[in-house]
Amino acid sequence: MSSTWQLTAPELTLVQNAEWLLTKQQITGKVYELLGTLSTRYSNLLLQYPPADAAILQPTPKIARGEYYRQLPYVILDQPRFFKQEDAFAIRSLFWWGQHFSIHLHLSGRYKAQYMPLLLRHLQQGRLQQWHTVLAEDPWQHYFGPGNYQPVTPQTTDISTAWQTLPFIKLGQYLPLNRWEEALPFYTSRFETLLQLLHT
């Protein structure tokens, strides 16, 4: 008979300790508060830099949580969050337990076609070198590292080729969790930068 359900000594200690789960719930509540504050700030910035297509702002902002993105819990704010068939214009703010805070621009379909010439110009002018971009084929992965997000570098050929080949464009930045106190200004400034990049 298999005994794979039996606990190791560290697991047995942990399963008897409710305090860490209560602490996790408290932290998650603070993340919700952070994202709620951000949503208000984002709304004000979207008034300053409105998308050319007003339909992008019709879906209301959404905060959601899950437990199993690459086996770890997360909380997200999607604002704007326009997803319709192959068309997407979204900015996702992500808290990923044990990993990072991050922000992600996701363009596909007609919005990719609309904004790609502008982003290619920014790329060639070196305005994106603090960002990362996805060179892989799955637009729903949000981790930074080999196989997904890669830093934007002065050598832009691979990036421009990927953008023209893939059905989407993603740009992202992240902030380590040990810089927690910087999360609010990090998200606010990066969100504003993304809107500015799509307007100039």
C-alpha positions in Angstrom: 0.0 0.0 0.0 1.3 3.4 -0.9 2.2 5.7 1.9 2.7 8.9 -0.2 -0.1 10.6 1.9 2.1 10.3 5.0 3.7 13.6 6.2 7.3 14.3 6.6 8.5 15.7 10.0 8.5 19.4 8.7 5.1 18.9 7.1 3.7 17.5 10.3 4.9 20.5 12.2 3.5 22.9 9.7 0.0 21.2 9.5 -0.4 21.8 13.2 0.4 25.5 13.0 -2.5 27.7 12.0 -0.7 30.9 12.6 1.1 30.9 9.2 -2.2 30.6 7.4 -3.7 33.5 9.4 -0.7 35.6 8.6 -1.1 34.7 4.9 -4.7 35.9 5.0 -3.6 39.1 6.6 -1.0 39.7 4.0 -3.5 38.9 1.2 -5.9 41.4 2.7 -3.2 44.1 2.6 -2.5 43.2 -1.1 -6.2 43.7 -1.9 -6.0 47.1 -0.2 -2.9 48.0 -2.2 -4.6 47.0 -5.5 -7.7 48.8 -4.6 -5.7 52.0 -4.1 -3.9 51.4 -7.3 -7.2 51.0 -9.2 -8.2 54.5 -8.1 -4.8 55.9 -9.2 -5.0 54.0 -12.5 -8.5 55.4 -13.2 -7.1 59.0 -12.8 -4.2 58.2 -15.1 -6.5 56.8 -17.7 -8.3 60.1 -17.7 -5.0 61.8 -18.5 -4.0 59.3 -21.1 -7.2 57.8 -22.5 -6.8 55.0 -25.1 -7.7 55.9 -28.6 -10.4 53.2 -28.5 -12.9 54.0 -25.8 -14.2 50.4 -25.8 -11.0 49.4 -24.0 -12.3 51.1 -20.8 -15.8 49.6 -20.9 -14.9 46.5 -18.8 -14.7 47.4 -15.1 -11.4 46.8 -13.3 -11.1 43.4 -11.7 -9.2 42.1 -8.7 -8.9 38.3 -8.5 -6.8 35.7 -6.7 -5.7 32.2 -7.1 -3.5 29.6 -5.5 -1.7 27.7 -8.3 0.2 29.9 -10.7 3.3 27.7 -11.0 2.2 26.2 -7.7 2.2 29.5 -5.8 -0.7 31.9 -4.7 -1.2 35.2 -6.5 -3.5 38.3 -6.6 -4.0 40.3 -9.8 -5.6 43.6 -10.8 -6.5 43.8 -14.5 -7.1 47.5 -15.5 -7.7 48.1 -18.4 -8.9 44.5 -19.2 -10.3 44.4 -22.7 -10.3 40.8 -24.0 -12.5 39.9 -26.9 -11.7 36.9 -29.1 -8.2 37.6 -30.5 -8.1 41.3 -29.4 -6.6 42.2 -26.1 -5.5 45.4 -24.5 -4.8 44.9 -20.8 -2.4 46.0 -18.0 -2.1 43.4 -15.3 -0.7 44.2 -11.9 0.4 41.0 -10.2 1.4 40.0 -6.6 3.0 36.6 -6.8 3.6 34.9 -3.4 7.3 34.2 -2.8 8.3 35.8 -6.1 7.6 39.5 -6.9 5.3 42.4 -7.6 5.0 42.9 -11.4 3.2 44.8 -14.1 2.4 43.5 -17.6 1.2 45.1 -20.8 -0.6 42.7 -23.0 -1.6 43.6 -26.6 -2.9 41.3 -29.3 -5.1 41.3 -32.4 -6.0 44.7 -33.7 -4.3 46.4 -30.7 -1.1 44.7 -31.4 -1.3 45.9 -35.0 -2.2 49.4 -33.9 0.5 49.9 -31.3 3.4 47.8 -32.7 4.8 50.5 -35.0 5.0 52.9 -32.1 6.6 50.3 -29.8 9.1 49.3 -32.4 10.1 53.0 -32.7 10.5 53.2 -28.9 12.5 49.9 -29.1 14.9 51.3 -31.7 15.3 54.6 -29.7 16.3 52.7 -26.6 13.2 53.8 -24.6 12.3 50.2 -23.5 15.6 49.1 -22.0 14.3 49.1 -18.4 11.6 46.6 -19.6 11.4 42.9 -20.3 9.5 41.4 -23.2 8.1 37.9 -23.9 9.8 36.0 -26.7 7.9 32.7 -26.0 4.6 31.6 -27.4 2.4 31.6 -24.3 0.9 35.0 -23.5 -0.4 33.8 -20.1 3.0 33.2 -18.4 4.2 36.0 -16.1 7.5 34.8 -14.8 10.8 36.5 -15.6 13.6 34.4 -16.8 14.7 31.9 -19.5 11.8 30.7 -21.6 9.6 33.7 -21.0 10.4 37.3 -20.2 13.8 38.5 -21.4 15.4 41.9 -20.8 15.1 44.4 -23.6 18.7 45.1 -24.8 20.2 47.4 -27.4 20.3 44.3 -29.8 16.8 44.7 -30.9 16.6 42.3 -33.9 15.4 39.3 -32.0 12.7 41.3 -30.3 11.4 43.0 -33.3 11.3 39.7 -35.1 9.4 38.1 -32.2 6.9 40.9 -32.0 6.2 40.7 -35.8 5.9 36.9 -35.6 4.0 36.2 -32.3 0.3 37.1 -32.1 0.9 39.3 -29.1 3.3 41.8 -27.5 4.0 41.8 -23.8 6.1 44.2 -21.8 6.8 43.8 -18.1 8.7 44.9 -15.1 9.0 43.4 -11.6 9.9 44.5 -8.1 11.3 42.0 -5.5 9.1 41.5 -2.5 11.8 42.6 -0.1 11.1 46.1 -1.4 7.5 46.0 -0.3 7.4 49.7 0.8 8.1 50.6 -2.9 5.2 48.7 -4.3 2.7 51.6 -4.6 5.1 54.1 -6.3 6.5 51.2 -8.5 3.1 50.3 -9.9 1.9 53.9 -10.3 5.0 55.1 -12.1 5.2 52.0 -14.4 1.5 52.2 -15.2 1.9 55.8 -16.2 5.0 55.0 -18.3 3.1 52.4 -20.2 0.3 54.8 -21.0 2.8 57.4 -22.1 4.6 54.9 -24.3 1.3 54.2 -26.1 0.6 57.9 -26.6 4.0 59.2 -28.0 
